[in-house]
């Protein structure tokens, strides 16, 4: 066999091999993505919320998840919360881990039962000043509408999960958020 023919055969084999590897990798990522969605199983369906105009890339999600979360498992154990009046914004309530040490502390359930309007909970993770400003802007709007408003900062709730969130946010957020959010 001539050198050029052998080179062409090797090149074709490499291209076919890479194509098969891509198919296998995407099939693995699709299955792994479904496992992520079910661990733990929740009623939150982000894919349905985002819709088909912005389809998810299972490969990107699975790789980012593996880098950020590793082998840590999500816990479905609830953390009892209470809400207290914000010392900074009049009318705003702030969630925290249940301590029952503050005179103005009430449970979320009690807030829901006692409120004429449906309470609005604004949840955030401090990933930067812009995110925090957006959350406070939403809280300001909610307060102006007369709804009881609770600011829920996930990093302020002391738990083992909080430590995991801090690691993910501080180390991985800036590395992974741009590739995951960029258009295809």
TIVO-2410 file (N, C-alpha, C; in nm, 3 decimals):
# residues 184
REC num residu      c1      c2      c3 atome chaine
REC   1      X   0.086  -0.118   0.000     N      A
REC   1      X   0.000   0.000   0.000    CA      A
REC   1      X   0.090   0.123   0.000     C      A
REC   2      X   0.050   0.219  -0.080     N      A
REC   2      X   0.129   0.341  -0.092    CA      A
REC   2      X   0.114   0.427   0.033     C      A
REC   3      X   0.212   0.512   0.057     N      A
REC   3      X   0.214   0.598   0.176    CA      A
REC   3      X   0.093   0.690   0.181     C      A
REC   4      X   0.060   0.750   0.067     N      A
REC   4      X  -0.054   0.842   0.066    CA      A
REC   4      X  -0.185   0.769   0.096     C      A
REC   5      X  -0.198   0.648   0.048     N      A
REC   5      X  -0.320   0.570   0.072    CA      A
REC   5      X  -0.328   0.530   0.219     C      A
REC   6      X  -0.213   0.490   0.277     N      A
REC   6      X  -0.209   0.454   0.419    CA      A
REC   6      X  -0.243   0.576   0.505     C      A
REC   7      X  -0.187   0.692   0.468     N      A
REC   7      X  -0.214   0.816   0.542    CA      A
REC   7      X  -0.362   0.851   0.535     C      A
REC   8      X  -0.422   0.835   0.416     N      A
REC   8      X  -0.563   0.864   0.399    CA      A
REC   8      X  -0.649   0.767   0.480     C      A
REC   9      X  -0.610   0.641   0.485     N      A
REC   9      X  -0.682   0.541   0.564    CA      A
REC   9      X  -0.674   0.572   0.713     C      A
REC  10      X  -0.554   0.610   0.759     N      A
REC  10      X  -0.536   0.646   0.901    CA      A
REC  10      X  -0.619   0.770   0.934     C      A
REC  11      X  -0.616   0.870   0.847     N      A
REC  11      X  -0.694   0.993   0.869    CA      A
REC  11      X  -0.843   0.961   0.876     C      A
REC  12      X  -0.892   0.877   0.784     N      A
REC  12      X  -1.033   0.838   0.784    CA      A
REC  12      X  -1.068   0.763   0.912     C      A
REC  13      X  -0.978   0.675   0.957     N      A
REC  13      X  -1.002   0.600   1.081    CA      A
REC  13      X  -1.008   0.694   1.201     C      A
REC  14      X  -0.921   0.792   1.204     N      A
REC  14      X  -0.921   0.889   1.314    CA      A
REC  14      X  -1.051   0.970   1.313     C      A
REC  15      X  -1.094   1.015   1.195     N      A
REC  15      X  -1.218   1.094   1.185    CA      A
REC  15      X  -1.337   1.010   1.229     C      A
REC  16      X  -1.345   0.886   1.181     N      A
REC  16      X  -1.455   0.798   1.221    CA      A
REC  16      X  -1.450   0.771   1.372     C      A
REC  17      X  -1.328   0.747   1.423     N      A
REC  17      X  -1.312   0.723   1.567    CA      A
REC  17      X  -1.356   0.842   1.650     C      A
REC  18      X  -1.318   0.962   1.608     N      A
REC  18      X  -1.360   1.083   1.680    CA      A
REC  18      X  -1.511   1.102   1.673     C      A
REC  19      X  -1.568   1.073   1.557     N      A
REC  19      X  -1.713   1.084   1.542    CA      A
REC  19      X  -1.785   0.986   1.635     C      A
REC  20      X  -1.738   0.862   1.641     N      A
REC  20      X  -1.798   0.763   1.731    CA      A
REC  20      X  -1.778   0.801   1.877     C      A
REC  21      X  -1.661   0.856   1.909     N      A
REC  21      X  -1.635   0.903   2.045    CA      A
REC  21      X  -1.732   1.016   2.082     C      A
REC  22      X  -1.756   1.107   1.988     N      A
REC  22      X  -1.850   1.217   2.013    CA      A
REC  22      X  -1.990   1.162   2.039     C      A
REC  23      X  -2.034   1.066   1.959     N      A
REC  23      X  -2.166   1.006   1.978    CA      A
REC  23      X  -2.175   0.939   2.115     C      A
REC  24      X  -2.071   0.862   2.150     N      A
REC  24      X  -2.070   0.793   2.280    CA      A
REC  24      X  -2.068   0.893   2.395     C      A
REC  25      X  -1.989   0.999   2.382     N      A
REC  25      X  -1.979   1.100   2.488    CA      A
REC  25      X  -2.112   1.171   2.508     C      A
REC  26      X  -2.179   1.205   2.400     N      A
REC  26      X  -2.309   1.272   2.411    CA      A
REC  26      X  -2.415   1.178   2.469     C      A
REC  27      X  -2.411   1.051   2.433     N      A
REC  27      X  -2.505   0.954   2.490    CA      A
REC  27      X  -2.481   0.938   2.639     C      A
REC  28      X  -2.354   0.929   2.680     N      A
REC  28      X  -2.321   0.921   2.822    CA      A
REC  28      X  -2.368   1.046   2.895     C      A
REC  29      X  -2.343   1.164   2.836     N      A
REC  29      X  -2.381   1.291   2.900    CA      A
REC  29      X  -2.533   1.301   2.915     C      A
REC  30      X  -2.607   1.257   2.814     N      A
REC  30      X  -2.754   1.262   2.823    CA      A
REC  30      X  -2.804   1.176   2.938     C      A
REC  31      X  -2.747   1.056   2.952     N      A
REC  31      X  -2.788   0.967   3.062    CA      A
REC  31      X  -2.745   1.025   3.197     C      A
REC  32      X  -2.624   1.078   3.204     N      A
REC  32      X  -2.575   1.138   3.329    CA      A
REC  32      X  -2.659   1.260   3.366     C      A
REC  33      X  -2.701   1.339   3.268     N      A
REC  33      X  -2.785   1.456   3.293    CA      A
REC  33      X  -2.919   1.414   3.354     C      A
REC  34      X  -2.977   1.307   3.303     N      A
REC  34      X  -3.103   1.256   3.359    CA      A
REC  34      X  -3.083   1.210   3.503     C      A
REC  35      X  -2.967   1.150   3.534     N      A
REC  35      X  -2.939   1.109   3.673    CA      A
REC  35      X  -2.927   1.231   3.763     C      A
REC  36      X  -2.865   1.337   3.714     N      A
REC  36      X  -2.852   1.461   3.792    CA      A
REC  36      X  -2.991   1.518   3.823     C      A
REC  37      X  -3.078   1.517   3.722     N      A
REC  37      X  -3.213   1.572   3.742    CA      A
REC  37      X  -3.292   1.494   3.847     C      A
REC  38      X  -3.259   1.368   3.867     N      A
REC  38      X  -3.333   1.284   3.961    CA      A
REC  38      X  -3.265   1.270   4.096     C      A
REC  39      X  -3.159   1.344   4.121     N      A
REC  39      X  -3.082   1.328   4.244    CA      A
REC  39      X  -3.066   1.462   4.317     C      A
REC  40      X  -3.151   1.496   4.410     N      A
REC  40      X  -3.276   1.433   4.447    CA      A
REC  40      X  -3.386   1.477   4.350     C      A
REC  41      X  -3.490   1.396   4.341     N      A
REC  41      X  -3.604   1.426   4.255    CA      A
REC  41      X  -3.684   1.541   4.316     C      A
REC  42      X  -3.706   1.644   4.236     N      A
REC  42      X  -3.785   1.759   4.282    CA      A
REC  42      X  -3.892   1.792   4.179     C      A
REC  43      X  -3.978   1.884   4.214     N      A
REC  43      X  -4.081   1.929   4.120    CA      A
REC  43      X  -4.031   2.044   4.033     C      A
REC  44      X  -3.910   2.089   4.056     N      A
REC  44      X  -3.853   2.200   3.981    CA      A
REC  44      X  -3.804   2.149   3.846     C      A
REC  45      X  -3.863   2.197   3.738     N      A
REC  45      X  -3.826   2.154   3.603    CA      A
REC  45      X  -3.769   2.273   3.528     C      A
REC  46      X  -3.639   2.292   3.542     N      A
REC  46      X  -3.573   2.406   3.479    CA      A
REC  46      X  -3.582   2.399   3.327     C      A
REC  47      X  -3.569   2.279   3.270     N      A
REC  47      X  -3.574   2.265   3.125    CA      A
REC  47      X  -3.708   2.311   3.070     C      A
REC  48      X  -3.817   2.276   3.138     N      A
REC  48      X  -3.950   2.320   3.093    CA      A
REC  48      X  -3.964   2.471   3.108     C      A
REC  49      X  -3.905   2.527   3.214     N      A
REC  49      X  -3.912   2.671   3.237    CA      A
REC  49      X  -3.836   2.747   3.128     C      A
REC  50      X  -3.716   2.701   3.097     N      A
REC  50      X  -3.633   2.768   2.997    CA      A
REC  50      X  -3.692   2.752   2.857     C      A
REC  51      X  -3.749   2.635   2.830     N      A
REC  51      X  -3.814   2.611   2.702    CA      A
REC  51      X  -3.718   2.565   2.594     C      A
REC  52      X  -3.774   2.540   2.478     N      A
REC  52      X  -3.695   2.484   2.369    CA      A
REC  52      X  -3.614   2.589   2.294     C      A
REC  53      X  -3.639   2.716   2.319     N      A
REC  53      X  -3.561   2.821   2.252    CA      A
REC  53      X  -3.417   2.827   2.301     C      A
REC  54      X  -3.393   2.775   2.420     N      A
REC  54      X  -3.259   2.776   2.478    CA      A
REC  54      X  -3.228   2.637   2.533     C      A
REC  55      X  -3.209   2.539   2.443     N      A
REC  55      X  -3.191   2.401   2.491    CA      A
REC  55      X  -3.061   2.385   2.570     C      A
REC  56      X  -3.066   2.296   2.667     N      A
REC  56      X  -2.952   2.269   2.752    CA      A
REC  56      X  -2.854   2.178   2.678     C      A
REC  57      X  -2.727   2.196   2.707     N      A
REC  57      X  -2.625   2.105   2.656    CA      A
REC  57      X  -2.590   2.009   2.769     C      A
REC  58      X  -2.640   1.885   2.762     N      A
REC  58      X  -2.610   1.790   2.871    CA      A
REC  58      X  -2.461   1.773   2.896     C      A
REC  59      X  -2.381   1.775   2.790     N      A
REC  59      X  -2.236   1.757   2.809    CA      A
REC  59      X  -2.177   1.871   2.891     C      A
REC  60      X  -2.214   1.995   2.860     N      A
REC  60      X  -2.163   2.110   2.936    CA      A
REC  60      X  -2.208   2.102   3.083     C      A
REC  61      X  -2.336   2.070   3.102     N      A
REC  61      X  -2.391   2.065   3.237    CA      A
REC  61      X  -2.323   1.955   3.318     C      A
REC  62      X  -2.309   1.836   3.260     N      A
REC  62      X  -2.250   1.722   3.332    CA      A
REC  62      X  -2.105   1.750   3.367     C      A
REC  63      X  -2.029   1.806   3.274     N      A
REC  63      X  -1.888   1.835   3.303    CA      A
REC  63      X  -1.875   1.944   3.410     C      A
REC  64      X  -1.955   2.050   3.399     N      A
REC  64      X  -1.950   2.156   3.501    CA      A
REC  64      X  -1.995   2.101   3.636     C      A
REC  65      X  -2.097   2.017   3.637     N      A
REC  65      X  -2.146   1.956   3.761    CA      A
REC  65      X  -2.037   1.871   3.825     C      A
REC  66      X  -1.968   1.793   3.744     N      A
REC  66      X  -1.862   1.706   3.797    CA      A
REC  66      X  -1.747   1.791   3.855     C      A
REC  67      X  -1.712   1.898   3.786     N      A
REC  67      X  -1.604   1.985   3.835    CA      A
REC  67      X  -1.646   2.056   3.963     C      A
REC  68      X  -1.769   2.108   3.966     N      A
REC  68      X  -1.815   2.186   4.080    CA      A
REC  68      X  -1.856   2.101   4.200     C      A
REC  69      X  -1.930   1.997   4.176     N      A
REC  69      X  -1.988   1.918   4.284    CA      A
REC  69      X  -1.907   1.796   4.317     C      A
REC  70      X  -1.839   1.740   4.219     N      A
REC  70      X  -1.762   1.618   4.243    CA      A
REC  70      X  -1.855   1.504   4.276     C      A
REC  71      X  -1.827   1.432   4.382     N      A
REC  71      X  -1.909   1.317   4.422    CA      A
REC  71      X  -2.002   1.350   4.539     C      A
REC  72      X  -2.009   1.478   4.577     N      A
REC  72      X  -2.099   1.514   4.687    CA      A
REC  72      X  -2.243   1.489   4.644     C      A
REC  73      X  -2.323   1.440   4.736     N      A
REC  73      X  -2.463   1.411   4.709    CA      A
REC  73      X  -2.551   1.521   4.769     C      A
REC  74      X  -2.652   1.558   4.694     N      A
REC  74      X  -2.747   1.656   4.745    CA      A
REC  74      X  -2.827   1.594   4.859     C      A
REC  75      X  -2.858   1.675   4.957     N      A
REC  75      X  -2.936   1.629   5.070    CA      A
REC  75      X  -3.080   1.678   5.055     C      A
REC  76      X  -3.173   1.594   5.090     N      A
REC  76      X  -3.313   1.636   5.088    CA      A
REC  76      X  -3.362   1.665   5.230     C      A
REC  77      X  -3.271   1.668   5.327     N      A
REC  77      X  -3.308   1.701   5.464    CA      A
REC  77      X  -3.339   1.850   5.474     C      A
REC  78      X  -3.457   1.885   5.520     N      A
REC  78      X  -3.491   2.028   5.530    CA      A
REC  78      X  -3.413   2.096   5.642     C      A
REC  79      X  -3.388   2.224   5.623     N      A
REC  79      X  -3.327   2.307   5.726    CA      A
REC  79      X  -3.439   2.398   5.777     C      A
REC  80      X  -3.478   2.382   5.904     N      A
REC  80      X  -3.587   2.467   5.956    CA      A
REC  80      X  -3.545   2.614   5.953     C      A
REC  81      X  -3.634   2.697   5.899     N      A
REC  81      X  -3.605   2.839   5.885    CA      A
REC  81      X  -3.706   2.923   5.963     C      A
REC  82      X  -3.663   3.043   5.993     N      A
REC  82      X  -3.752   3.145   6.048    CA      A
REC  82      X  -3.722   3.274   5.975     C      A
REC  83      X  -3.810   3.370   5.988     N      A
REC  83      X  -3.786   3.500   5.928    CA      A
REC  83      X  -3.788   3.606   6.038     C      A
REC  84      X  -3.700   3.703   6.021     N      A
REC  84      X  -3.690   3.814   6.116    CA      A
REC  84      X  -3.692   3.945   6.037     C      A
REC  85      X  -3.724   4.053   6.105     N      A
REC  85      X  -3.722   4.184   6.040    CA      A
REC  85      X  -3.579   4.221   6.004     C      A
REC  86      X  -3.563   4.277   5.885     N      A
REC  86      X  -3.431   4.323   5.840    CA      A
REC  86      X  -3.390   4.446   5.920     C      A
REC  87      X  -3.266   4.450   5.968     N      A
REC  87      X  -3.220   4.571   6.037    CA      A
REC  87      X  -3.187   4.685   5.940     C      A
REC  88      X  -3.188   4.656   5.809     N      A
REC  88      X  -3.144   4.754   5.710    CA      A
REC  88      X  -3.256   4.812   5.625     C      A
REC  89      X  -3.361   4.731   5.598     N      A
REC  89      X  -3.469   4.775   5.508    CA      A
REC  89      X  -3.602   4.757   5.579     C      A
REC  90      X  -3.673   4.866   5.597     N      A
REC  90      X  -3.801   4.861   5.666    CA      A
REC  90      X  -3.902   4.777   5.588     C      A
REC  91      X  -3.970   4.685   5.659     N      A
REC  91      X  -4.070   4.600   5.598    CA      A
REC  91      X  -4.016   4.470   5.541     C      A
REC  92      X  -3.888   4.466   5.516     N      A
REC  92      X  -3.827   4.345   5.460    CA      A
REC  92      X  -3.798   4.245   5.571     C      A
REC  93      X  -3.824   4.121   5.543     N      A
REC  93      X  -3.789   4.014   5.636    CA      A
REC  93      X  -3.674   3.936   5.576     C      A
REC  94      X  -3.592   3.878   5.663     N      A
REC  94      X  -3.475   3.802   5.621    CA      A
REC  94      X  -3.486   3.662   5.680     C      A
REC  95      X  -3.460   3.562   5.598     N      A
REC  95      X  -3.466   3.424   5.649    CA      A
REC  95      X  -3.334   3.387   5.715     C      A
REC  96      X  -3.342   3.296   5.808     N      A
REC  96      X  -3.223   3.242   5.873    CA      A
REC  96      X  -3.258   3.106   5.932     C      A
REC  97      X  -3.156   3.035   5.974     N      A
REC  97      X  -3.179   2.905   6.037    CA      A
REC  97      X  -3.256   2.926   6.167     C      A
REC  98      X  -3.349   2.836   6.195     N      A
REC  98      X  -3.435   2.848   6.312    CA      A
REC  98      X  -3.353   2.853   6.441     C      A
REC  99      X  -3.370   2.964   6.515     N      A
REC  99      X  -3.304   2.977   6.646    CA      A
REC  99      X  -3.404   3.015   6.754     C      A
REC 100      X  -3.512   3.082   6.715     N      A
REC 100      X  -3.617   3.128   6.806    CA      A
REC 100      X  -3.562   3.215   6.918     C      A
REC 101      X  -3.455   3.287   6.890     N      A
REC 101      X  -3.398   3.376   6.992    CA      A
REC 101      X  -3.439   3.521   6.973     C      A
REC 102      X  -3.495   3.553   6.857     N      A
REC 102      X  -3.537   3.692   6.833    CA      A
REC 102      X  -3.685   3.706   6.863     C      A
REC 103      X  -3.722   3.818   6.921     N      A
REC 103      X  -3.861   3.842   6.958    CA      A
REC 103      X  -3.950   3.853   6.834     C      A
REC 104      X  -3.894   3.902   6.723     N      A
REC 104      X  -3.975   3.920   6.602    CA      A
REC 104      X  -3.966   3.801   6.507     C      A
REC 105      X  -3.905   3.690   6.548     N      A
REC 105      X  -3.889   3.573   6.461    CA      A
REC 105      X  -4.021   3.497   6.450     C      A
REC 106      X  -4.057   3.464   6.324     N      A
REC 106      X  -4.173   3.379   6.298    CA      A
REC 106      X  -4.135   3.278   6.190     C      A
REC 107      X  -4.213   3.171   6.183     N      A
REC 107      X  -4.187   3.071   6.079    CA      A
REC 107      X  -4.244   3.119   5.946     C      A
REC 108      X  -4.193   3.061   5.838     N      A
REC 108      X  -4.247   3.092   5.706    CA      A
REC 108      X  -4.396   3.056   5.701     C      A
REC 109      X  -4.430   2.941   5.760     N      A
REC 109      X  -4.571   2.898   5.762    CA      A
REC 109      X  -4.659   3.001   5.831     C      A
REC 110      X  -4.610   3.055   5.942     N      A
REC 110      X  -4.687   3.157   6.015    CA      A
REC 110      X  -4.701   3.283   5.931     C      A
REC 111      X  -4.596   3.321   5.861     N      A
REC 111      X  -4.601   3.439   5.775    CA      A
REC 111      X  -4.706   3.420   5.665     C      A
REC 112      X  -4.709   3.301   5.606     N      A
REC 112      X  -4.807   3.272   5.500    CA      A
REC 112      X  -4.949   3.279   5.556     C      A
REC 113      X  -4.971   3.220   5.673     N      A
REC 113      X  -5.106   3.217   5.733    CA      A
REC 113      X  -5.154   3.356   5.772     C      A
REC 114      X  -5.064   3.441   5.820     N      A
REC 114      X  -5.104   3.572   5.871    CA      A
REC 114      X  -5.111   3.680   5.763     C      A
REC 115      X  -5.064   3.650   5.642     N      A
REC 115      X  -5.055   3.752   5.537    CA      A
REC 115      X  -5.181   3.756   5.452     C      A
REC 116      X  -5.226   3.878   5.422     N      A
REC 116      X  -5.339   3.895   5.332    CA      A
REC 116      X  -5.297   3.868   5.189     C      A
REC 117      X  -5.177   3.911   5.152     N      A
REC 117      X  -5.123   3.886   5.019    CA      A
REC 117      X  -5.020   3.774   5.028     C      A
REC 118      X  -4.999   3.707   4.916     N      A
REC 118      X  -4.903   3.598   4.912    CA      A
REC 118      X  -4.761   3.653   4.934     C      A
REC 119      X  -4.688   3.596   5.029     N      A
REC 119      X  -4.550   3.641   5.049    CA      A
REC 119      X  -4.463   3.611   4.927     C      A
REC 120      X  -4.368   3.697   4.903     N      A
REC 120      X  -4.271   3.679   4.794    CA      A
REC 120      X  -4.135   3.653   4.858     C      A
REC 121      X  -4.073   3.543   4.816     N      A
REC 121      X  -3.941   3.509   4.867    CA      A
REC 121      X  -3.840   3.532   4.755     C      A
REC 122      X  -3.742   3.616   4.780     N      A
REC 122      X  -3.636   3.642   4.684    CA      A
REC 122      X  -3.512   3.568   4.733     C      A
REC 123      X  -3.475   3.463   4.658     N      A
REC 123      X  -3.359   3.383   4.696    CA      A
REC 123      X  -3.239   3.423   4.612     C      A
REC 124      X  -3.124   3.428   4.674     N      A
REC 124      X  -3.002   3.464   4.603    CA      A
REC 124      X  -2.882   3.393   4.665     C      A
REC 125      X  -2.779   3.382   4.586     N      A
REC 125      X  -2.647   3.339   4.635    CA      A
REC 125      X  -2.555   3.455   4.603     C      A
REC 126      X  -2.479   3.499   4.698     N      A
REC 126      X  -2.390   3.613   4.674    CA      A
REC 126      X  -2.277   3.573   4.579     C      A
REC 127      X  -2.301   3.596   4.450     N      A
REC 127      X  -2.200   3.564   4.349    CA      A
REC 127      X  -2.133   3.691   4.297     C      A
REC 128      X  -2.166   3.799   4.354     N      A
REC 128      X  -2.110   3.925   4.309    CA      A
REC 128      X  -2.209   4.036   4.341     C      A
REC 129      X  -2.162   4.156   4.338     N      A
REC 129      X  -2.245   4.269   4.378    CA      A
REC 129      X  -2.364   4.285   4.285     C      A
REC 130      X  -2.348   4.257   4.156     N      A
REC 130      X  -2.459   4.271   4.062    CA      A
REC 130      X  -2.575   4.180   4.095     C      A
REC 131      X  -2.546   4.054   4.131     N      A
REC 131      X  -2.652   3.961   4.166    CA      A
REC 131      X  -2.726   4.008   4.292     C      A
REC 132      X  -2.650   4.057   4.389     N      A
REC 132      X  -2.710   4.103   4.513    CA      A
REC 132      X  -2.798   4.226   4.486     C      A
REC 133      X  -2.750   4.315   4.400     N      A
REC 133      X  -2.828   4.435   4.366    CA      A
REC 133      X  -2.957   4.397   4.295     C      A
REC 134      X  -2.952   4.299   4.206     N      A
REC 134      X  -3.074   4.254   4.139    CA      A
REC 134      X  -3.174   4.197   4.239     C      A
REC 135      X  -3.125   4.120   4.335     N      A
REC 135      X  -3.213   4.063   4.436    CA      A
REC 135      X  -3.275   4.174   4.521     C      A
REC 136      X  -3.196   4.273   4.560     N      A
REC 136      X  -3.252   4.383   4.639    CA      A
REC 136      X  -3.350   4.467   4.556     C      A
REC 137      X  -3.325   4.477   4.427     N      A
REC 137      X  -3.419   4.548   4.341    CA      A
REC 137      X  -3.553   4.475   4.337     C      A
REC 138      X  -3.548   4.342   4.325     N      A
REC 138      X  -3.672   4.262   4.328    CA      A
REC 138      X  -3.741   4.276   4.463     C      A
REC 139      X  -3.664   4.279   4.571     N      A
REC 139      X  -3.722   4.296   4.705    CA      A
REC 139      X  -3.788   4.433   4.718     C      A
REC 140      X  -3.725   4.534   4.664     N      A
REC 140      X  -3.782   4.669   4.669    CA      A
REC 140      X  -3.915   4.674   4.594     C      A
REC 141      X  -3.919   4.611   4.476     N      A
REC 141      X  -4.044   4.605   4.401    CA      A
REC 141      X  -4.152   4.531   4.480     C      A
REC 142      X  -4.117   4.417   4.536     N      A
REC 142      X  -4.215   4.336   4.611    CA      A
REC 142      X  -4.270   4.413   4.730     C      A
REC 143      X  -4.183   4.486   4.799     N      A
REC 143      X  -4.229   4.566   4.914    CA      A
REC 143      X  -4.327   4.675   4.868     C      A
REC 144      X  -4.298   4.737   4.754     N      A
REC 144      X  -4.386   4.843   4.704    CA      A
REC 144      X  -4.523   4.790   4.664     C      A
REC 145      X  -4.532   4.662   4.628     N      A
REC 145      X  -4.662   4.604   4.590    CA      A
REC 145      X  -4.743   4.565   4.713     C      A
REC 146      X  -4.682   4.573   4.832     N      A
REC 146      X  -4.753   4.541   4.954    CA      A
REC 146      X  -4.748   4.395   4.994     C      A
REC 147      X  -4.672   4.316   4.921     N      A
REC 147      X  -4.658   4.175   4.957    CA      A
REC 147      X  -4.556   4.160   5.069     C      A
REC 148      X  -4.582   4.074   5.165     N      A
REC 148      X  -4.477   4.042   5.263    CA      A
REC 148      X  -4.357   3.987   5.185     C      A
REC 149      X  -4.240   4.038   5.214     N      A
REC 149      X  -4.123   4.005   5.133    CA      A
REC 149      X  -4.013   3.948   5.221     C      A
REC 150      X  -3.959   3.835   5.177     N      A
REC 150      X  -3.852   3.767   5.251    CA      A
REC 150      X  -3.730   3.760   5.161     C      A
REC 151      X  -3.617   3.805   5.213     N      A
REC 151      X  -3.489   3.795   5.142    CA      A
REC 151      X  -3.420   3.669   5.194     C      A
REC 152      X  -3.395   3.574   5.103     N      A
REC 152      X  -3.337   3.445   5.141    CA      A
REC 152      X  -3.199   3.432   5.077     C      A
REC 153      X  -3.095   3.458   5.153     N      A
REC 153      X  -2.957   3.446   5.105    CA      A
REC 153      X  -2.907   3.306   5.141     C      A
REC 154      X  -2.890   3.222   5.039     N      A
REC 154      X  -2.854   3.082   5.063    CA      A
REC 154      X  -2.721   3.067   5.138     C      A
REC 155      X  -2.629   3.161   5.119     N      A
REC 155      X  -2.500   3.149   5.187    CA      A
REC 155      X  -2.505   3.192   5.333     C      A
REC 156      X  -2.614   3.255   5.374     N      A
REC 156      X  -2.622   3.299   5.513    CA      A
REC 156      X  -2.682   3.192   5.605     C      A
REC 157      X  -2.734   3.085   5.550     N      A
REC 157      X  -2.794   2.978   5.629    CA      A
REC 157      X  -2.683   2.881   5.668     C      A
REC 158      X  -2.650   2.877   5.796     N      A
REC 158      X  -2.539   2.794   5.841    CA      A
REC 158      X  -2.576   2.646   5.835     C      A
REC 159      X  -2.499   2.571   5.755     N      A
REC 159      X  -2.519   2.427   5.743    CA      A
REC 159      X  -2.402   2.369   5.664     C      A
REC 160      X  -2.395   2.239   5.655     N      A
REC 160      X  -2.292   2.176   5.572    CA      A
REC 160      X  -2.311   2.211   5.426     C      A
REC 161      X  -2.437   2.231   5.386     N      A
REC 161      X  -2.467   2.267   5.248    CA      A
REC 161      X  -2.413   2.406   5.215     C      A
REC 162      X  -2.413   2.494   5.314     N      A
REC 162      X  -2.361   2.629   5.295    CA      A
REC 162      X  -2.214   2.623   5.259     C      A
REC 163      X  -2.138   2.536   5.324     N      A
REC 163      X  -1.996   2.523   5.294    CA      A
REC 163      X  -1.977   2.476   5.151     C      A
REC 164      X  -2.057   2.378   5.107     N      A
REC 164      X  -2.049   2.331   4.969    CA      A
REC 164      X  -2.080   2.443   4.871     C      A
REC 165      X  -2.182   2.523   4.901     N      A
REC 165      X  -2.217   2.635   4.815    CA      A
REC 165      X  -2.104   2.737   4.808     C      A
REC 166      X  -2.042   2.765   4.922     N      A
REC 166      X  -1.931   2.861   4.923    CA      A
REC 166      X  -1.817   2.814   4.835     C      A
REC 167      X  -1.786   2.685   4.839     N      A
REC 167      X  -1.679   2.631   4.755    CA      A
REC 167      X  -1.715   2.647   4.608     C      A
REC 168      X  -1.837   2.607   4.573     N      A
REC 168      X  -1.879   2.615   4.434    CA      A
REC 168      X  -1.878   2.760   4.387     C      A
REC 169      X  -1.935   2.848   4.466     N      A
REC 169      X  -1.945   2.988   4.425    CA      A
REC 169      X  -1.807   3.053   4.416     C      A
REC 170      X  -1.726   3.037   4.517     N      A
REC 170      X  -1.598   3.108   4.519    CA      A
REC 170      X  -1.498   3.054   4.420     C      A
REC 171      X  -1.496   2.923   4.400     N      A
REC 171      X  -1.393   2.864   4.314    CA      A
REC 171      X  -1.440   2.846   4.171     C      A
REC 172      X  -1.560   2.796   4.153     N      A
REC 172      X  -1.602   2.753   4.021    CA      A
REC 172      X  -1.688   2.851   3.944     C      A
REC 173      X  -1.759   2.939   4.011     N      A
REC 173      X  -1.854   3.024   3.940    CA      A
REC 173      X  -1.789   3.102   3.828     C      A
REC 174      X  -1.682   3.171   3.857     N      A
REC 174      X  -1.621   3.255   3.755    CA      A
REC 174      X  -1.559   3.172   3.642     C      A
REC 175      X  -1.519   3.050   3.672     N      A
REC 175      X  -1.460   2.964   3.570    CA      A
REC 175      X  -1.566   2.910   3.476     C      A
REC 176      X  -1.681   2.869   3.529     N      A
REC 176      X  -1.779   2.794   3.450    CA      A
REC 176      X  -1.900   2.871   3.403     C      A
REC 177      X  -1.932   2.984   3.461     N      A
REC 177      X  -2.061   3.043   3.424    CA      A
REC 177      X  -2.062   3.098   3.282     C      A
REC 178      X  -1.954   3.151   3.234     N      A
REC 178      X  -1.956   3.206   3.098    CA      A
REC 178      X  -1.974   3.098   2.990     C      A
REC 179      X  -1.898   2.988   2.995     N      A
REC 179      X  -1.922   2.885   2.892    CA      A
REC 179      X  -2.061   2.825   2.899     C      A
REC 180      X  -2.119   2.811   3.017     N      A
REC 180      X  -2.251   2.751   3.029    CA      A
REC 180      X  -2.359   2.844   2.980     C      A
REC 181      X  -2.338   2.974   2.993     N      A
REC 181      X  -2.442   3.069   2.956    CA      A
REC 181      X  -2.427   3.122   2.815     C      A
REC 182      X  -2.313   3.097   2.752     N      A
REC 182      X  -2.291   3.152   2.618    CA      A
REC 182      X  -2.375   3.076   2.516     C      A
REC 183      X  -2.421   3.148   2.412     N      A
REC 183      X  -2.501   3.080   2.310    CA      A
REC 183      X  -2.417   2.980   2.233     C      A
REC 184      X  -2.483   2.882   2.177     N      A
REC 184      X  -2.414   2.778   2.101    CA      A
REC 184      X  -2.379   2.824   1.963     C      A
***
